[in-house]
């Protein structure tokens, strides 16, 4: 839950990848954003898979992706701009799922949640996406839950962020009011219904 940008697209020319990376790194340095770069071999097949143990989940094997990941703000998700060997925007997790036949490439978007960062961070990401569309990814598709991509209306963006923050505060209050000992009196289905009723009451939902 929260304002998020979703996007997908393909490089007009795969040979532009190094130029794109250089541009993004230069911008990150100017803006004093954290960044890291990925430059894996596109000619080698994907062998990466997820390995889960008691302590963590990690990726092992070869992941043929190139690009840059930007960290614009501590309260914003990382802005990932990795490309696979076909020039498509992709992520490590999505590429693994595609390789395993569990994800249709046409259904894959990259997402970055900006809900808890200042509105200017959301706006900065939109401007970066616009730059990429104009220079490198002409078919870039963007779904902006904050409405800024289509409207360029900062007031609307702020209103949507504030609205969701208020609702999430209500949800947090409702859930924190539940007595943990009370949980033991209900079955899982009964507990779900109880939480739904409290949320509907708190959010004034029918």
N, C-alpha and C positions, 0 to 999 in steps of 0.2 A: 504494500500500500504506500502511495506517495507519488509525487510528480516525477515522471520518468520520460526520457527521450529514447525512442527506438529507431534504429536506422539500418539500412542495408544498401548495397550497391557494388559496382565492379569498376576497377581501374580501366580508364579508356585505353591506356597503354601500360602493360606490365613493366616496361623498361623505365617507367616514371617512378618506380618504388623508392629508389635512393633519393631522388629529388624531393619526393613527398616527405620522406623521413627527415631529410635535412631541413626542410621548411618548418616542420612541426617542432623539431628540436630547437631551431633558432627562436621560434615563437615562445617555447617553454622557457628558454633562457632569459629572454627579454621580460617575460611576465613573472619570472622567478617561480615557476611551477616545477614540481618534481616530475621526472620522466625516466623511462627506461626503454631500451631498444631491443628488438628481436630480429635476428638475421639468420634464420635456419635455411638449410639447403632445399630449394624447391624441387630439385631433380630426384631426390630420394623419396620413396613412398612413406605414407603415414604408418607408423608402427606403434604410435602412442596409445596407451590405455590407462585407465584409472586403477590405482592400487589402493585399497582401503585396509587400514589396520586400526588398532584400538586408539592410537594417538592422533592419526591424521589421514587425510586423503591426498595422494600425490599422483602426478602424471609421470609415467615412465615410458621410455621409447622416443622415437623421432617424431617431431611435430613440425612439419614444413610450413612455417609461418614467418612472415617478415612484416615489420612495422614498428609502431611506437605506442606506448601506453603513457598517458598523462595523468597526473594527480593534481587537479586544480585547487582542491580544498580538502581539509581533513574530514569534513562532513559530507563530502560528495563522493560517490563511487568513482573508481578509476575510469577514465575515458579511453577505451581500448580501440586502437586502429591497426589491427593486424590483417594481413591479406594472405590467402592461400595461393597455391601454384597457378590457379586459374585467374587470379587477380580479384577474387571476391573478398569482401570484408568477412572476416570470420573470427572465431574465438577458439582457444584450445579445447574447451569442453564441447562446443558445437562440432568442431572438426572430428573429435573422437566419436561422437554420436553418429555423425554422417558416415564415417568409415565403418562403423558397426551396423549401418543400415537402420538406425533407430531414429534418425531425423532427416526429413526431406529438406534439401537445400533451399527450396522455394519458400519454406516456412520459417527460415532462420533469420532472426534479427539480432543485432547487437543492442544492448540496453545500458543506459547509465541513469541512475536515480540521483536527482538533484534536490529532492524535497527538503533536506535538512541543511543545505548550504544557502548562502545569500543568493537572492534572485540574479545578481550580476554574474554569478558562476554559470547559471543556466543560460543566460544571455551569451556569455563567452563561448559556451559549447555550440550554441546555435550559429554564432558567427564563424566558428571554425568549420562547422559542417557546410555552411554556405560557401566558404572559401574552397573547401574540398570539392564541392559540387561544380563550382565554376571552373576549377583548374584541373582536377584529376578524375572525378567520378560523376560524369554528366547524368547518369541514371540514378543518382542517389535518391532514395526514398526516406522520408523522415516522418515519424509519427510523434508529435509533441503533445503530451498530456497537459502541458502548461499553456498550450495555445500560442506560444510566442513565434514559432516557426512560420505560421500562416498569418498572424495578426501584427507581429512586431509591437504588441501592446504590453508594455511593462506593467501597467496598472492591472490588467487582466491576469497576468502571470502572478503578481503579488497576491491578488484576491484568491486565486486558486490554491496557492501555497498556504495562505493563512487559513482558508476554509478547511483544508485537509489537516493542518496542524491542530486546529480546534477539535475536529472530529476524533483525531487520534488521541488527544488528551482525554476526551470523554471515554473512549474505549479503554484507555489505560486505567482511568478511575473506576470504571465499571468492573474490570477484571481484578483490580487490586482489592475491591470491596468484597470479593468472594472469600468466604471462610474456608481455608484449606481443609480443616477437619470435616467440613460439610461435604467435601468431594467424596469422601468414603461412603456416604449414604446413597450415592447415585451410581447407576450403571453408566457406561460410556455414552450411550444414546441419550439417557436422561440428563447427563451433564451437558451435552451439546445443546439440548433444548433449553436448559436453564441459562446457559451463556447467551444463546440467541435471544431469549426473552429479555434479558438485562440489556443487551446491546440495542435491541429494537426500542426499548423504553428510553434509554439514554440518548439515542440518536433520533428519536421521534419518527421511527420508521413504522409503516403499516405491516 
